[in-house]
Amino acid sequence: MATTQAAAPAAKKAPKAKSTSSIGIKDAIWVIVICAIIAFLNFFLNLGSASNFEGGDNTGTPLNVWGTIFKGGIIVPVIHTLLLTVLFMTIERVIALSKCIGKEKLATFVGKVKKNLKAKDFDAVLKNCDYQGGSVANVVRAAVMAYKDADATTGIKKEVKMARIQQAHEEAIAVEMPTLTMNLPIIATIVTVVPGSGTGRWR
């Protein structure tokens, strides 16, 4: 009976990690479609404008650089689509990641957390996390809550408590990673395959 009661706390799971609200564009395919529409409209209506060619015909000799670019053919709007997609996704990622950091600078937030942890004021740490918001604060919150829960639990070994804290920390990171890495594979793929890039196949 005593053995069963002692083992029971060990089965308790670590506190569930708090998730950051979804930040960023999930359906990136629509971004590519919109960029493609813009690129093709620009190709046919702007670059292919009659005013850019002799005789008012886009099959003639180009009069300026825009007409010359139009003569590059259908690959031109494709390249423009990729360029617009990378630019748009880069801006989107910068905005999204800045929101994931939270309200204050990370150095300021981390400094407060260290000070409160040194004083063992865990409630203050949690309040700072609530105010800060973002991915880093959520990971810190999960670890602190797991520590408080493990510290308040008696009848289990120190190794079990450490395992709970580590589990909560890893789960929090796993929850936040999709938000942090969203759309990055698309940017990396485009940068890799576009003509003229450092590792592009068409170079």
KEKE-3310 file (N, C-alpha, C; in steps of 0.2 Angstrom, whole numbers, plus 5000, padded with zeros to 4 digits):
npx = (5004:5009:5020:5013:5007:5018:5023:5014:5015:5025:5019:5013:5010:5020:5017:5006:5012:5011:5004:5009:4999:4995:5006:5009:5008:4999:4994:5003:5003:4994:5000:5010:5002:4996:5007:5012:5001:5003:5015:5014:5004:5011:5021:5014:5006:5014:5028:5026:5020:5015:5021:5034:5041:5047:5036:5025:5022:5024:5032:5041:5057:5064:5063:5067:5074:5064:5056:5066:5068:5056:5057:5064:5056:5044:5050:5053:5042:5041:5052:5051:5040:5045:5054:5046:5039:5049:5053:5041:5038:5050:5048:5036:5041:5050:5042:5033:5042:5047:5036:5035:5046:5042:5036:5046:5064:5074:5086:5083:5071:5077:5086:5078:5071:5082:5086:5074:5074:5085:5082:5072:5059:5047:5034:5035:5042:5033:5024:5031:5033:5020:5017:5027:5025:5025:5036:5048:5045:5035:5041:5050:5040:5034:5045:5047:5035:5034:5045:5040:5030:5036:5044:5035:5030:5031:5040:5046:5060:5075:5080:5068:5061:5069:5068:5055:5055:5063:5056:5045:5051:5056:5044:5038:5046:5044:5031:5032:5041:5035:5029:5040:5047:5039:5036:5049:5056:5050:5056:5070:5070:5067:5077:5088:5086:5084:5089:5106:5109:5119:5120:5112:5105:5104:5114)
npy = (4994:5006:5007:5009:5021:5029:5028:5034:5048:5049:5046:5056:5069:5081:5099:5105:5113:5130:5137:5148:5160:5157:5163:5171:5166:5153:5146:5146:5144:5152:5165:5163:5161:5174:5182:5177:5181:5195:5196:5190:5199:5211:5207:5205:5217:5228:5227:5221:5231:5241:5253:5251:5246:5247:5253:5250:5237:5222:5212:5218:5227:5231:5247:5251:5247:5239:5234:5225:5217:5210:5203:5192:5182:5169:5165:5176:5181:5170:5170:5183:5180:5171:5179:5190:5182:5177:5190:5194:5184:5185:5197:5194:5184:5191:5200:5191:5184:5194:5197:5185:5186:5194:5208:5215:5218:5203:5202:5211:5204:5191:5195:5200:5188:5179:5187:5185:5171:5169:5174:5165:5168:5163:5166:5179:5177:5170:5180:5190:5182:5182:5195:5197:5188:5178:5166:5163:5167:5158:5146:5147:5149:5136:5128:5134:5132:5118:5116:5121:5113:5100:5103:5104:5092:5077:5062:5057:5054:5064:5063:5060:5071:5080:5075:5077:5091:5093:5087:5095:5107:5102:5099:5112:5118:5111:5114:5127:5128:5125:5137:5146:5141:5142:5143:5145:5134:5136:5148:5144:5134:5141:5150:5142:5136:5146:5155:5160:5160:5157:5143:5138:5128:5131:5140)
npz = (5000:5005:4996:4984:4985:4986:4973:4965:4963:4954:4942:4938:4926:4917:4918:4905:4891:4887:4872:4860:4852:4835:4823:4808:4791:4786:4775:4763:4749:4743:4744:4735:4723:4722:4721:4708:4700:4700:4695:4682:4676:4677:4668:4655:4654:4657:4655:4642:4635:4621:4620:4623:4612:4595:4582:4589:4593:4602:4597:4590:4589:4604:4613:4625:4642:4648:4637:4633:4643:4643:4631:4636:4638:4644:4655:4663:4670:4679:4686:4692:4700:4709:4715:4721:4730:4739:4744:4750:4759:4767:4773:4780:4789:4797:4804:4810:4818:4826:4834:4841:4849:4859:4871:4877:4875:4872:4880:4891:4896:4900:4909:4920:4923:4927:4938:4947:4948:4955:4967:4970:4967:4960:4956:4952:4941:4933:4931:4924:4912:4908:4905:4895:4885:4869:4861:4868:4882:4884:4884:4895:4905:4905:4910:4923:4929:4929:4937:4949:4952:4953:4964:4974:4975:4984:4990:4979:4968:4966:4953:4945:4947:4940:4927:4924:4923:4912:4903:4902:4897:4884:4878:4877:4869:4857:4855:4851:4840:4827:4824:4824:4813:4802:4785:4782:4775:4762:4758:4759:4749:4737:4736:4734:4722:4712:4697:4696:4710:4724:4726:4717:4704:4691:4688)
capx = (5000:5014:5024:5009:5006:5025:5025:5009:5017:5029:5015:5010:5013:5022:5012:5006:5015:5006:5006:5009:4994:4997:5008:5011:5003:4999:4993:5008:5002:4990:5005:5013:4997:4995:5014:5012:4996:5006:5021:5012:5001:5016:5025:5011:5003:5019:5034:5024:5017:5017:5026:5041:5043:5046:5030:5019:5021:5029:5036:5047:5063:5063:5065:5070:5076:5058:5055:5072:5066:5050:5060:5067:5051:5040:5054:5054:5037:5042:5058:5048:5035:5049:5057:5041:5037:5054:5053:5035:5039:5055:5045:5031:5044:5053:5036:5031:5047:5048:5031:5037:5051:5038:5035:5053:5070:5076:5091:5079:5067:5081:5089:5073:5070:5088:5086:5069:5075:5090:5078:5067:5053:5044:5028:5037:5044:5027:5021:5035:5031:5013:5018:5032:5022:5030:5039:5053:5042:5031:5046:5052:5034:5033:5050:5046:5029:5036:5049:5036:5026:5040:5046:5029:5028:5035:5039:5049:5067:5077:5080:5062:5059:5073:5065:5048:5056:5066:5051:5041:5055:5056:5037:5037:5050:5041:5025:5034:5045:5032:5028:5046:5050:5034:5037:5056:5057:5049:5061:5076:5069:5067:5084:5092:5085:5083:5095:5111:5110:5125:5120:5107:5106:5105:5120)
capy = (5000:5012:5007:5011:5028:5033:5028:5037:5055:5048:5045:5063:5072:5088:5104:5106:5119:5135:5138:5154:5161:5156:5170:5170:5164:5146:5144:5150:5143:5158:5170:5161:5162:5181:5184:5175:5185:5201:5195:5189:5205:5216:5205:5207:5224:5233:5225:5220:5237:5243:5259:5249:5243:5250:5251:5249:5230:5219:5207:5222:5229:5235:5254:5252:5241:5235:5229:5220:5211:5206:5198:5186:5176:5167:5163:5182:5182:5165:5173:5188:5177:5168:5185:5193:5177:5178:5196:5194:5179:5187:5202:5191:5181:5196:5203:5186:5182:5200:5196:5179:5188:5197:5215:5218:5215:5197:5203:5213:5199:5186:5198:5199:5181:5177:5190:5182:5164:5169:5176:5160:5171:5160:5170:5185:5175:5169:5187:5192:5178:5184:5202:5197:5185:5176:5159:5162:5167:5152:5140:5149:5148:5129:5125:5136:5128:5111:5116:5122:5107:5095:5105:5103:5085:5073:5055:5055:5055:5070:5062:5060:5078:5083:5072:5081:5098:5093:5085:5101:5111:5100:5100:5119:5120:5107:5117:5134:5127:5126:5144:5149:5139:5142:5146:5145:5129:5139:5153:5141:5131:5146:5153:5136:5134:5151:5156:5165:5160:5154:5136:5137:5123:5134:5145)
capz = (5000:5005:4990:4978:4986:4984:4966:4962:4961:4948:4936:4936:4920:4918:4916:4898:4888:4884:4865:4857:4846:4828:4820:4802:4786:4786:4768:4759:4742:4741:4743:4728:4718:4722:4718:4701:4696:4700:4690:4675:4674:4675:4662:4649:4653:4658:4651:4635:4633:4615:4620:4624:4606:4589:4579:4594:4592:4606:4593:4587:4593:4611:4613:4632:4645:4649:4632:4632:4648:4640:4626:4639:4637:4649:4661:4666:4676:4684:4691:4696:4705:4715:4719:4725:4735:4744:4748:4754:4765:4772:4778:4785:4794:4801:4808:4815:4823:4831:4839:4845:4855:4865:4871:4879:4872:4876:4885:4897:4899:4903:4915:4925:4925:4931:4945:4950:4949:4960:4973:4970:4967:4954:4955:4948:4934:4929:4929:4919:4906:4906:4902:4889:4879:4864:4862:4874:4888:4885:4886:4902:4909:4906:4914:4929:4932:4930:4943:4955:4953:4955:4970:4978:4975:4989:4989:4972:4968:4962:4946:4942:4946:4934:4921:4923:4921:4906:4898:4901:4893:4878:4875:4876:4863:4852:4853:4848:4834:4821:4823:4822:4807:4797:4779:4781:4770:4756:4756:4757:4743:4731:4736:4732:4715:4707:4693:4699:4717:4726:4726:4712:4699:4684:4688)
cpx = (5004:5018:5020:5008:5012:5026:5020:5011:5021:5025:5012:5013:5015:5017:5012:5008:5010:5009:5005:5003:4998:4999:5011:5006:5004:4998:4997:5007:4998:4995:5008:5009:4997:5001:5014:5007:4999:5011:5019:5008:5006:5020:5021:5008:5008:5025:5032:5020:5019:5022:5033:5044:5042:5040:5024:5017:5026:5033:5041:5053:5062:5066:5068:5071:5069:5056:5060:5070:5061:5052:5063:5062:5047:5043:5054:5048:5038:5047:5055:5043:5040:5052:5052:5039:5043:5054:5047:5036:5044:5052:5040:5035:5047:5048:5034:5036:5048:5042:5032:5042:5047:5038:5042:5058:5072:5081:5088:5075:5071:5084:5084:5072:5076:5088:5080:5070:5081:5087:5073:5060:5049:5037:5029:5039:5038:5024:5025:5034:5025:5013:5022:5028:5027:5032:5044:5050:5038:5036:5048:5046:5034:5038:5049:5040:5030:5041:5045:5032:5030:5043:5041:5027:5033:5035:5042:5056:5069:5077:5074:5059:5062:5070:5059:5050:5059:5061:5046:5044:5055:5049:5036:5040:5047:5035:5027:5038:5041:5030:5034:5049:5045:5036:5045:5058:5056:5054:5068:5076:5070:5074:5089:5092:5084:5090:5100:5112:5116:5126:5115:5109:5107:5110:5125)
cpy = (5006:5013:5010:5019:5032:5033:5032:5044:5054:5048:5051:5066:5079:5093:5105:5113:5123:5136:5145:5154:5160:5163:5168:5167:5157:5143:5148:5149:5149:5164:5169:5163:5170:5184:5183:5179:5192:5201:5194:5196:5210:5214:5207:5214:5229:5232:5224:5226:5239:5249:5257:5246:5247:5248:5249:5241:5226:5213:5211:5223:5233:5242:5255:5246:5236:5231:5224:5215:5207:5201:5192:5180:5175:5166:5170:5182:5176:5167:5178:5185:5174:5174:5188:5188:5177:5184:5196:5190:5181:5192:5199:5187:5186:5199:5197:5184:5188:5199:5190:5181:5191:5205:5218:5215:5208:5198:5206:5208:5194:5189:5198:5192:5178:5180:5187:5175:5164:5170:5170:5163:5169:5163:5176:5183:5174:5175:5190:5189:5180:5190:5201:5194:5182:5169:5158:5162:5161:5146:5141:5147:5140:5126:5127:5132:5121:5111:5116:5116:5101:5096:5104:5096:5081:5066:5053:5057:5061:5069:5062:5067:5082:5081:5076:5088:5098:5091:5091:5106:5109:5100:5107:5121:5117:5111:5124:5133:5128:5133:5148:5148:5139:5146:5147:5140:5132:5144:5149:5137:5135:5149:5148:5135:5140:5152:5161:5164:5156:5146:5134:5132:5125:5139:5142)
cpz = (5000:4999:4984:4979:4984:4977:4962:4959:4954:4941:4933:4930:4921:4916:4908:4896:4885:4877:4864:4852:4840:4825:4814:4797:4785:4778:4763:4751:4739:4740:4736:4723:4717:4718:4710:4697:4695:4695:4683:4672:4673:4669:4655:4648:4654:4654:4644:4632:4626:4615:4621:4618:4600:4585:4583:4594:4597:4603:4589:4591:4599:4610:4620:4635:4647:4643:4631:4637:4646:4635:4629:4639:4644:4656:4666:4672:4681:4689:4695:4702:4711:4719:4723:4731:4741:4748:4752:4760:4770:4776:4783:4790:4799:4806:4813:4820:4828:4836:4843:4850:4861:4865:4873:4875:4876:4881:4892:4900:4903:4909:4921:4927:4929:4938:4949:4952:4955:4967:4974:4971:4960:4952:4950:4941:4930:4927:4924:4912:4903:4902:4895:4884:4874:4866:4868:4881:4889:4887:4893:4907:4910:4910:4921:4933:4933:4936:4950:4957:4955:4962:4976:4979:4980:4987:4983:4972:4964:4955:4942:4942:4940:4928:4919:4920:4914:4901:4897:4896:4886:4874:4873:4870:4857:4850:4849:4841:4828:4819:4821:4815:4801:4791:4777:4775:4763:4753:4755:4751:4737:4731:4733:4724:4710:4703:4696:4706:4718:4725:4721:4707:4692:4683:4683)
residu = (MET:ALA:THR:THR:GLN:ALA:ALA:ALA:PRO:ALA:ALA:LYS:LYS:ALA:PRO:LYS:ALA:LYS:SER:THR:SER:SER:ILE:GLY:ILE:LYS:ASP:ALA:ILE:TRP:VAL:ILE:VAL:ILE:CYS:ALA:ILE:ILE:ALA:PHE:LEU:ASN:PHE:PHE:LEU:ASN:LEU:GLY:SER:ALA:SER:ASN:PHE:GLU:GLY:GLY:ASP:ASN:THR:GLY:THR:PRO:LEU:ASN:VAL:TRP:GLY:THR:ILE:PHE:LYS:GLY:GLY:ILE:ILE:VAL:PRO:VAL:ILE:HIS:THR:LEU:LEU:LEU:THR:VAL:LEU:PHE:MET:THR:ILE:GLU:ARG:VAL:ILE:ALA:LEU:SER:LYS:CYS:ILE:GLY:LYS:GLU:LYS:LEU:ALA:THR:PHE:VAL:GLY:LYS:VAL:LYS:LYS:ASN:LEU:LYS:ALA:LYS:ASP:PHE:ASP:ALA:VAL:LEU:LYS:ASN:CYS:ASP:TYR:GLN:GLY:GLY:SER:VAL:ALA:ASN:VAL:VAL:ARG:ALA:ALA:VAL:MET:ALA:TYR:LYS:ASP:ALA:ASP:ALA:THR:THR:GLY:ILE:LYS:LYS:GLU:VAL:LYS:MET:ALA:ARG:ILE:GLN:GLN:ALA:HIS:GLU:GLU:ALA:ILE:ALA:VAL:GLU:MET:PRO:THR:LEU:THR:MET:ASN:LEU:PRO:ILE:ILE:ALA:THR:ILE:VAL:THR:VAL:VAL:PRO:GLY:SER:GLY:THR:GLY:ARG:TRP:ARG)
# end
